[in-house]
Each structure stands twice: as C-alpha cells, then as structure tokens.
Amino acid sequence: MKKWIKIPFLYRQRFILGYIFLLLVFAGLLSFLPSIAPGGISSEEMQSVVTSQKVDRNFITNGQVIDLPYRVIQKAIINVFGLTLYTIKLPSIIIAVLTALFLILLLNRWFKSDVAIIGSILTTLSVAFLFLAGFGTPSIMYVFWLAVIIWLGSKIIGNEHTHPLLVISFATCVALSLYTPHMIYIALGIAIAGITHKDMRASLKQIKVYQLILSISIFAILIAPLVISGVFNSSVPVRLIFTESINTYIDNISNSFAPFFSFISAYNSVYLAPLFGLATVSLIIIGALASMGKLFTTRNTIVSLLIIYSIIVAGFNPNAAISIIIPIAILTTAGIESIIQKWHSLFPENPYAHIIGALPIVVIVLFIIYSDLSHFIFGYHYTPSVANNFNNDITLISENLKSGTVLIMADTHKDHDFYKLLEAKNNLTIMSQVPERNDLPIASLGEPLKDEKLELKQIITSPKRLNSARLYIYEKITTEKQGS
C-alpha cells in the first residue's frame, strides 16, 4: 500500500524534484569547475579584487559605490577565507546559483513546467552561464538583477492580491540594481511602462497605500548613498549612466558580441567563441520565429526590449553585453516549446506518440549539454588567444613559495596592486629590488632576475601559459660560496 502512495506523490512532485536536482547539479559543477576551467584568473578579476578591497567606511565620499553589492560580498569573503583562486570567484558562484534559481522561476511563469525545465537546463549549463558563474567580476550582476526584477514584476502584474513582501522586494531589487552601471535604463523602462501600460497601471492600483509608501521609502533609503556619492564625485553618474569615453561606442558593440556567435575564429578575449553553440542558435531562431505571431504579448515585448537594451549598453560597457543571456534563455525555451507543440499537433490524441516524440528532444538536450561542457572545459585549455588571458600564478605562489619569501616585482607591473594584496593576506613580501639580507628566500614572477649574487634553484612551470616558466626561485650566494 505504501508503494502506491509514494509513486503518485513522486509523479506529482516530479518538476519540483527535477528543479531541485538541476540546482544541486549546477551547484556541484560550480564547486569544482573554476579550478578546471578557466583554471586561473584574469587581469579583470585581479582588478576586481583590488577595487573591492578599497571599499571602506568612506565609500560614499570616495565614489566607491559602483557595483557596491558585489564589492561588499567579494571583500567580505576574501577577508574571512583569504585570497585564493577560489575565493576570488566565490561571490560570482553564489550569485550564479541564485540567478539560476530565479531564472528557473521566471521560465516557469511563462512556460509549462516540462518545457521550462528543459530551457533551464540548457541555460544554466551553457558556456555563457558557466563562464559568468566562475568569473570573479561584477558581470554576473547584469543577469542576476534582470532575472530577479523580471520574475518579481511578473508576480505583481495581473495579481489582484499581491503579497506585500513581493512589492517591497521589487523596490529593493530595483534600488540595489542601480549600483550596477547602466541598470538605470531598466529602472526608467519600468517607470515608463508603469505609466503607459494599462496592465501595469491596473496592477499599481491594486497595491495598498501603505505598501506603496513603505516601498518608496525603502527605495529612497537604498539609493541615498548613490545620490550623495554622485554629488561628491561627478564621475559616478557618468559611469553609471554613460561611459567615460563615447568615441569607441560602435567598436564596443562589435567587439563585445563578436565572440558570442562566432563559429569560425577565436578572439583575444576572456570569452570562448562561440558562447552559444549552433544547436542553441537553431533553437533561438525557432523560438524567435514562433514568437512572431505573438509579438505584442508581455513575454515577447520584454524579450525585444532586453535585446535592444543589451545592444545599447554594450556600447557603453562591453561587459554588459552578457545581459543578453536572459532574452536568449527565453527564446531558447520558446524554441523547445514550439517543437513540442508542433509534434503534439500531429498526434493530438496519441499519448504514445508524445512519448516517442520526447526521445529526440532528450537526445538533442543531452547533445547540447555535452557539447557545451566539453567546449567550456577544453576550450580554456586549448584556445591560446583565450587561455593566455588567464593565469594560475596565485596558486603556484601559494603552493611553492615558503613563508617569508621575497617576491621581486617592478612597481610598474600591471598587477602590482593585486600582488600587494596577496602580500597582506599571505606571509610574502613584494619588493622591486633584491634585498641586502642573505637569509631571505627570493623569487620572481614571469621573468628571470639578472643578478650575479643570486643562484637559480628552481623553475616552476604552468600549463596555462605559452611561456610556461612562471616562477623562478633563487638563493643568495653568500661570501663562503663565492670563495669556494
């Protein structure tokens, strides 16, 4: 009797169990993938760490409000767990898991559960999303804020009995998203839609006065540091709204999207080319064609506006181009939905045909996942123009340098500030010249030292670099050794 009770229960909860399994698989992948692919950190990630560590009590007057939510999380994690390859990426990993959750909820709002779970799998296990999840910069925030804001908005619009927590959460997320450059355009779009769109106007009328006052108050409090910082630092509003240089606007758009759909050549970029495989692009095209007949529905209007937004802000900031993941996720899911509906329409009354028709879709999904994971893992090892943008020097240093080692590095080195942070977090000393003392272990990074008083003891190599000799370890030649 118990077996008969358990089986129907599992069947009814199959989609919830499927989503939980997907999140567990995704979280499991993220727990070890950063050490495999890219297997190192980029200059952008090093700069992100330096910027995050500079955030202090005077962040408002110092203009340190740009990407503040991410900066605070990254600084807190590094201060607690130390400066390692993994802690640099951990903020993005945490936010990516949350983004995956809200993306699943969003797709489930607009598609049937069986279609939404397929779209969620293809998106969260795609090259683009896996890269963002392991990239220790605030780039992930574009996708996170869009997924959260759109999902919350979809829960509020058309709901006659909106829970107060949803309204407050929506106001909170919109306010915090303004700390991310160019997200102000999304906030303006929401404001304009709230005034002009009849469904949104009707939804606003359903919100109780106390909810509205509370939400506006929270919104005002959260953006107050941003506004005050903009008064003290004129560069803050410029960086949040436009860019410090408009001369490269068109080139930025071209360069930022070039790796996304390039099937011929790789680019000198942190992004693999293509970020979206041919099978995924085919589903996107099918989804776009299927959506043409429903162009003015809420879902397709949002997709169109998000694509326009991604193109516009990519000209200001190439990193913002990655926000196109959200409309691509929706179009990919729409493509899956169109294929399933087309097959079901051929055999509307035959459940066995529906099951048989699901098999090719399963095969396609498994093929896309395998292709994306293979491309992601091996691409960062065997594509020189991409792999050279990453290095695992921080790991080599922590594994091979003894406590108290002096690491020789010129003050003009492009990553000097990052290694000075490493000096503070680890028992190292960064110096521009070889010290006079003879009892200190000495090392250099990237280039050998030319000093007659030093004897080369060991060369540490890295498979991540074309110039594989990365770390040179020396010993001072003492007077006794010179005499002998």
N, C-alpha and C positions, 0 to 999 in steps of 0.2 A: 504493500500500500504506500509506503514512504517513497518508493521509486517513482510511482505515478504522480506523487505530489511534487517531487523535485524536478522532474523533466519539464512539465508545463511552466514552472516558475523560471527555470533557466531559459526556456524559449521566450517567455515574455520579457525577460530582462537581457536578452541577447545583445541588444545595441548598447545598453549601458555597460555591460561586461566587455563588449568589443572596444568601446571608447577607453575604458579603464586599462585594458590590455595594451591599446595603442599608446597611451600616455606612459605606461610602465616601460614599454619597448623603447620609446623615444627618450625617456629619462635615462634608461640603461645605456643607450647608444652614446648619449652626451657625456656619460660618466667616464668613458674611455676614448671616444673619438678624438678629442682635442690633442691627445698625446700621439695619435697616429696620423691624423690629417687636420690641419697642415703640418702638425708635428713641430711647430715653432711659433714664434711671434714676429709680427711685422713692425716696421717703424711707426705706423699709425697706432698700433697697440701700445708701444713704448711711450709715445707722446700722450696717449690717453691716460696712462698711469701717472705720468708726470703732472698732467693737468689736474687729475683727481686728487693727488696728494697736496696740491697747492690750496685746495679749498679749506678755508679756516673760518674763524668767527667773524672776520671782516669780509665775508664773501659778497655782501651786498655792495659795499662801497668799492670793493676791488673789482667788481664786474665779473665775479666767478659764478654767475647764475646760469650760464649757458649749459644745458644738459645736466642741471643740478641733481635731479633724482638719481640718475645713473652714476654721477660722480660720487655722491654720498655713499651709495651702495658699494662701489668699487673701492673707495678709500677705507671703508669700514672692514671689508673682507680682508684686504691686504694688511691692515693694521692688526687684525686678530690672528690671521693664519700665516702671515709672512708673504714675501714677494717671490712667487714661483710662477712657472708657466701656467699652472692650473688655476691659481688664484686670480691671475690677470683675466682669465676667460670666465671664471665662475659667475660674475654678475650677468653676463650675456646668457650663460647656460640657464640660470634661474629664471630670467625674464623670458627666455625662449620657451621654457616649459609652460609658463603662464600664458604666453602668446598662443601656444598650441591649444591649450585648454579653451581660450576664448574663441579661437578660430573654429574649433570643433562646435562650440555652442552657436556661433554665427551661422555656419553652414547648415546646422541642424534646424535653424529658424526658417531657412529659405528652401530647403530640400528635404525629401523624405529621408528617413534615418538610414536606409540601406545605401542610398546614393551619397548622403553626407559623409558616411564613414569611409567610403572609398575616396572621396575628394580630400578628406582629412589626412588619410594615409599618404596619398600622392603629394600633398603639400608639405606635411611635416617631415617626410623622408626625402624631400627633393634636395638637390645640390645647393640651391639658393638658401633654403631654410637651414640646412645643416651648417652651412658656412657661417651664416649670421649667428647661429647659436654658439659657435666656437670662436667668434671674432670679438676680442676684448675691447670694443669701442662702443659708443652710444648708437651706432647704426641700427641695432635691433629695436630701438625705441620707436622708430617710424612705424614699423609693422605692429608692434605691441599696442601703441596708442590707437592706431586705426582699427585694429581688431576689437579692442575694448569699447571704444566710443561707438562704433557702428552697431555692435551687439547690444549695448545698453540702449542706444537710440531705437533699435528695432523692438526692444521690450517695452519701451514707453509709448511709441507711436501706435495708435489704434487700440490701446489698452484703457478701458473705461475705469479700471480700479488699479492704478499704478501704485506700487508699493513705495512708500516714502524713501526707503533705502536706495531704490533704483534712481530716483531723481537726484538725491544727494550724491550718489556715486558718479552719476553722469557729470554733474557740475564739477566734482572733484577731479575727475579724469581730464576733462576739457581744460581746467585750470592748470593742472600739472603738465599737460602736454604742451602748453605754451612755452615751457622752458626748453623744448626741443626746437631747433631752428626751423622756420617755415611752417610749423604746425598752426601758426596763427591763421593761415589761409583756410584750414579746415574749420577752425572756430568761426571765422567770418562766414564761411559757407553755411554752417549750421544756423547762424543768426539770420542770414538772408532767407534760408529755407523756412525758418520758424515764422517769418513774417509773410512770405509769399505763398507757401504751400498750404493748401486747405486742410490736409490731414494733420499736418504738424500744428497748425493753429488750433484745430479741434482738440488735439492731444494736450496742448498747453492749457486749454480751458478746463480740462479735467483735473489738472494739478491744483491741489488745495493751496490757499493763500499762504498758510504757514510753511508749507513745503517749499514754495517759491521763494519766500523771504529767507528761509534757512539756507537754501541752495545758493542764492545770490550772495548771502553773507559769507558763506564758506569760500565761494569763488573769489570774492574780493580779498579775503584774508590771504588766500593761497597765492594770488598774483601780486600782492602788495610788494614783496621783495623784488619781484621782476620790474615793477614800475619804478620803484625807488632806485634800483640799480641803474635803470635806463636814464634817470635824471642825473646821476653822478657820472655815468660813463656813456658818452654818445655812441661808442662802438657797439654797445649791447643791442639797441634796437636795430641798428644796421645789420648786424649778424643774424638777428632773429627774423628779420623781415626780408632783407635782400641779400647782398653779398658785398664783401669789401672790394671786389673788382668785377665790373659788368662787361669788361672787354672780351672775356672768354666765354660768354654765355652760350653761344651756339656750339662752340667746341666742347663745352662741358656736357651738353646734351648728347652729342655724337659719341664722345669718349665714354660716358657713363653707361650707355645702353649697348655699346659695341660688343662687349663680351657676353651679353645675355643670350643672344640668339645666333652667335657666330659658329657655324659648323665647319668652317674651312681652316681658320688660323687662330692661334692663341695670341693673347695680348699681354703686354708687360703690365700686369695688374694683379691685385690680390684675388680677383675673381677668376674662376675657371671658365673657359669658353667651350661649349655653351653652358650657361647656368640652367637652361631649360632644354631638355632633350627633344629630339624630333617627334617622339611619340607624344610627349606632353604638348608640344606645339600643335600637333594634329588635333588633340582634344580641345585645345584653346580655340582653334579655328572652328571646330564643330560647335563648341559652346557659343561662340560669337554669332555664327550663322543661325543657330537655333533661337538665339535671343533677339534676332532682328524683328521677328513678328510681335515681340512683347517689349518694344523699345522703351515705352514710357512707364513701365512698371517701376516700383520703388527700387527693386534689386538692380535692374539694368541701368536705371538712372544713376545709382550710386557707383556702379562699375565704370560707366562712361566718365563720370566726374573724377573718380580716383585715377583713371588713366591720364586724363588731362592734368590733374594735379601732379602726378609723378613726373610727367614731361616738363612741366613748368618749373618745378622746384629743382629738378636735376640740373637746370641751367645755373641756378644759384649755388647748389651744393651737390656734386656728383654722388655723394654717399646717400642722398635722399632718393635716388632713383630706385633703390631697393624696395621702396614702398609699393612698387608695382606688384609685389608678391600677393597682396590682398586681392586686387581685381583678377589676377591670373588664377588664384585659388578658386574664385567664384566661377570664372569661365571654364576652368578645367572640370569642376563639378557639374556645371551645366552641360558640358560635352558628354560626360558619363550618363547624365540623366537623359539626354537626347537619344543616345544609343540604346539604352534600356527601353525607353518608351517606344522607339521605332520597332524594336524586336517584339515587344509585347503587343503592339498593334497588329502585327502579322498573325499572331496566335492569341487572340484576346481571351479565349475560353479554355486554353490548354495549359494547365499548370506544369505539365512535364516539359513542354517546350520552353517555358520560362526558366526552369531549372537548367535545361541544356544550354539555353542562351546565356546563362550566367557563367558557364565554364570558360568561354573565350574571354570574357571580361576579367575573370580571375587571372587567367594566363597573361593578359595584357598588363594588368596591375602588377603582377609579380615580375614581369619582364622590366617594367619601368623602374620598380624599386631596385631590382638587382643592377640594372644599368646605371641608375643614379648613384647608388652606394659604391659601385666599382669605379665610376668616373670620379667621385669625390675622394675616395681613399687613394687611388693610384695616380690621379691627376696631379695632386700636390707633391708627388714624388718624381714624376717622370715628365713634367712640363716645365722646362728650365725657366722660361720667361715668367712663370707664376711662382715656382718654388724658390727662385732667387730673392723674392720679396719677403721670405721668412727665414728665420734662423733659430737654432736651439742653443745659442751661446749661453743663455742664462742657466740651462740645465747642465751644460758642460762645466760651467764655472762652479756650480754648487756641488757637482759630483767629483771634481778633480782638484780643486784648489783647497789647500789646507787653511785652517783658521789662522788669521793674521797675515795672509798673503797680500803683497802689494801688487795691484793691477795697474800697469802703466798705460795711460790713455791720454791723448792730447786734449787740451781744454776745448779745442775746436771740433772735436769728434761730434758727429751729428746726434749720437745717442748718449752724449756725456751726462746729461741731466738724469737720464734713466739709470745709468750705472752708479751715479752718486746716490740715488735712492737705494740701489742694491747694496751699496756700501753701508748705508744706515741700517738696513734690515739684516744684513749678513756681516760676519766678522771679517770684512775686507777693507782695504784702504786703496782709494783711487788716487794716483799721483801722475803728474805729467812728466816727471823725470825720475831716474833711478836714484833711490835714497843712498846716503853715505853708509848707513849701517850694513854690516855684513851678515847679521843673523836673521834677516827677513827673507822669506821666500818671495820670488819675483815672477811675474807672468805678464804676458802681453796678449792682446786680442786682435786677431786678424792679420797683423803684420809682425814679422820678427824684429827684435831690437838689435841695433848695431852698437854694441858696447863691448870693448875688449875685456872689461872686468867681469863679464857675465859668461857663464858656461851653460849651454843649452842641455837640459836634462831630458825633456820630454816634449813631444808634439801631439796634441790632442786633435783628432780629425772629426769631421762631421759629414755624414752622407747628404746633408741638406744643402750643401753649397758646392758650386763648381770649383771654387778654391777651397778644397776640403780641409786644409790645415787652418784651424781656427784659434787654437790656444797654445801658446808657447810658454813653457815653464823653465825657469832658469835658477841657477845658483851662483852666488857671488864667488868669484875667485879670490881667495884670501892670500895674504903675503906668503904663507907657508907653501901654498900650492904653486904660486908663481915661482918661488925659489927652487922647488923640486922639478 
